[in-house]
């Protein structure tokens, strides 16, 4: 019996690579990411869709400039519109990059405002964004001076109009995920600067509403080869769970490890907590050691050890960058199925919580 309640393949004039999935108050979902356009520059794209509708796409738009652009994350703002963050290239050369912010109308996908933030001689990339409780938003971004290997993670707070209010720096780190906590602080996770072998370690940090670093931790039990994505979620008791490629871990609200596990068959991109305190994770699973990946969704208990269910129904090569729960605690997912270099199709589907299918 399939766990997929609904599913659709979405084809556009470009090849989409989704990065973000956001649930709206009206139970629609925004998918945002990078669009490959053949010989033309890449662009950001956004699609608002309803997985339970016969005509699922509500609107679809692409966003770009003279050179390549892409969205890497998005968030739902207090006013019901979206903020997307990513990279705006200022030339055809790698490294000539700015943080790109676009406020998008939830009604039709039009641009309300956009800006890019950068400085000459510095690579600036926007990786993650979260809505703040005051109507603004907070961005996690990367800064690397040209010719240097020193990383700086720059956390920036903006008001509802996109005016910057503060910034905080974390040395030798890059934050791939940032969330607003129940009490209005900001929790984030990501990777430390790589060692000579290309291995990273997971870090996490907690900032207060003014940008002050309350704590910062690096977790050294596991090394992860080329960690390019991670996710953090707040648990109902104030702890945090982190998914980082082969590693799944839980830490206290002060950053101390409760448990941590590693599985080299998994590439985990997303983790969320259900109302019953169980976990759902998603990403991809390596198949038979052959380099193929199947989109992967699984449920686990609070210890992260007991597998409640898992699913690889979607054909390979495929990957899921992010999942969210719908109102019925089903898992909404999106991802891409590549057909060749920079050629892919977007899929969007809903998985039943398999605990209702298996005992």
Buried (B, 14 or more C-beta within 10 A) or exposed (E): EEBBBBBBEBEBEBBBBBBBBBBBEEEBBBBBBBBBBEEEBBBBBBBBBBBEEEEBBBBBBBBBBEBBBBBBBBBBBEEEBBBBBBBBBBEEEEBBBBBBBBBBBBEEBEEBEBBBBBEEEBBBBBBBBBBBEEEBBBBBBBBBEEEEEEBBBBBBBBEBEBEBBBEBEBEBBBBBBBBBBEEEBBBBBBBBBBEEEEBBBBBBBBBBBEBEEBEBBBBEEBBBEEBBBBBBBBBEEEBBBBBBBBBBBBBEBEBEEBEBBBEEEBBBBBBBBBEEEBBBBBBBBBBEEEEBBBBBBBBBEBEBEEEBBBBBBBEBBBBBBBBBBBEEBBBBBBBBBBEEEBEBBBBBBBBBBBBEEEE
